[in-house]
Amino acid sequence: MDFRQYQKIFSIFFAIIFIGWGLFTIYSTSDITHEDLALNFIIVIVGVAYPLVIFKTYLSKILLLVEGILLFSIGMIYLTFYPKILFCGIGTLLVTASVFINHKQK
């Protein structure tokens, strides 16, 4: 097996672990805070996005845009002031990078 096959297998295990981790922590605790919900949502997003980029490489630019929008919206909706600034900043950077990458190709 070459490196690409190992990377595909690793991405499947990575997705199972991250999605399971994100969902298990939601169901295992009795009191869920906004920070827990936001963190688990991000863990699930990362668990879904990595295998998509590995198996469907043409989706990498649109996933960058979608993840940026989701990070920005999670930061605005769920988090308190200082984490909100961090998440909104990272989300804005991802959206800006995606727009520049797509604009550069045209």
C-alpha positions, 0 to 999 in steps of 0.5 A, a space after each residue: 500500500 502506498 502513502 495515499 491509501 494509508 492517508 485514506 484509511 487514517 482519515 476514516 479512523 480520524 473521522 470516526 474518532 472525532 465524530 464519536 468524541 463530539 457526539 459522546 461528550 454531548 450525550 454523556 454530560 447532564 448539563 451542557 453549556 454553550 462552550 461545550 456545544 460549540 466545542 463539540 460542534 467544531 470537533 464534528 466539523 473537523 471530523 467530517 471535513 478532513 476525510 472530505 478533503 482527502 477523498 474529494 480534493 475539489 471540495 477543499 476550497 468550498 470547505 474552507 469557506 463553509 468552515 469559516 462561516 460556521 466558526 464565525 457563526 458559532 463564535 457569534 451565537 454561543 460563546 462569551 466575549 473573548 472566545 467570540 473574538 477568537 472564533 470570529 477572527 479565525 472564521 473571518 480569516 478562513 472566509 477571506 482566504 477562501 475568497 482570495 483563493 477562488 478569486 485568484 483562479 478566475 
